[in-house]
Amino acid sequence: MISPSPSQTQRDSTDSNTINEIDEGLRRLDDRRLVQQRFVPTEQKAEMLQKLALGAKVERALRWRMEGQDYVPRLPCAKSG
């Protein structure tokens, strides 16, 4: 059997250390205290957030498309409360 070269052994050791560091980082992300604090929206709230995000994307796309033209952006309407 052929013994591995020193550079191969060192590379394997470095790869193993890298994998261990990534594994440790992932374990820290799974902290139970942080999971309890995590925001979990209700179904209505999630739907509203999705609609807001879609609206923002459409506005950005329109702004991007109209920049080179004679487009004048509208100011947002103030809602009376």
Backbone hydrogen bonds, N-H to C=O, Kabsch-Sander energy under -0.5 kcal/mol:
donor,donor_aa,acceptor,acceptor_aa,energy
9,T,5,S,-2.2
10,Q,6,P,-2.4
11,R,7,S,-2.3
12,D,8,Q,-2.5
13,S,9,T,-2.1
14,T,10,Q,-2.4
15,D,11,R,-2.8
16,S,12,D,-2.4
17,N,13,S,-2.3
18,T,14,T,-2.4
19,I,15,D,-2.4
20,N,16,S,-2.4
21,E,17,N,-2.4
22,I,18,T,-2.3
23,D,19,I,-2.5
24,E,20,N,-2.4
25,G,21,E,-2.2
26,L,22,I,-2.3
27,R,23,D,-2.0
28,R,24,E,-2.1
29,L,25,G,-1.6
30,D,26,L,-0.8
30,D,27,R,-0.6
31,D,28,R,-1.2
35,V,31,D,-1.9
36,Q,32,R,-1.9
37,Q,33,R,-1.0
38,R,34,L,-0.9
38,R,35,V,-0.5
46,A,42,T,-2.7
47,E,43,E,-2.1
48,M,44,Q,-2.4
49,L,45,K,-2.6
50,Q,46,A,-2.2
51,K,47,E,-2.1
52,L,48,M,-2.5
53,A,49,L,-2.4
54,L,50,Q,-2.3
55,G,51,K,-2.5
56,A,52,L,-2.3
57,K,53,A,-2.2
58,V,54,L,-2.4
59,E,55,G,-2.4
60,R,56,A,-2.4
61,A,57,K,-2.4
62,L,58,V,-2.7
63,R,59,E,-2.6
64,W,60,R,-2.6
65,R,61,A,-2.4
66,M,62,L,-2.4
67,E,63,R,-1.0
69,Q,66,M,-1.8
71,Y,66,M,-0.8
79,K,77,C,-0.6
81,G,79,K,-0.5
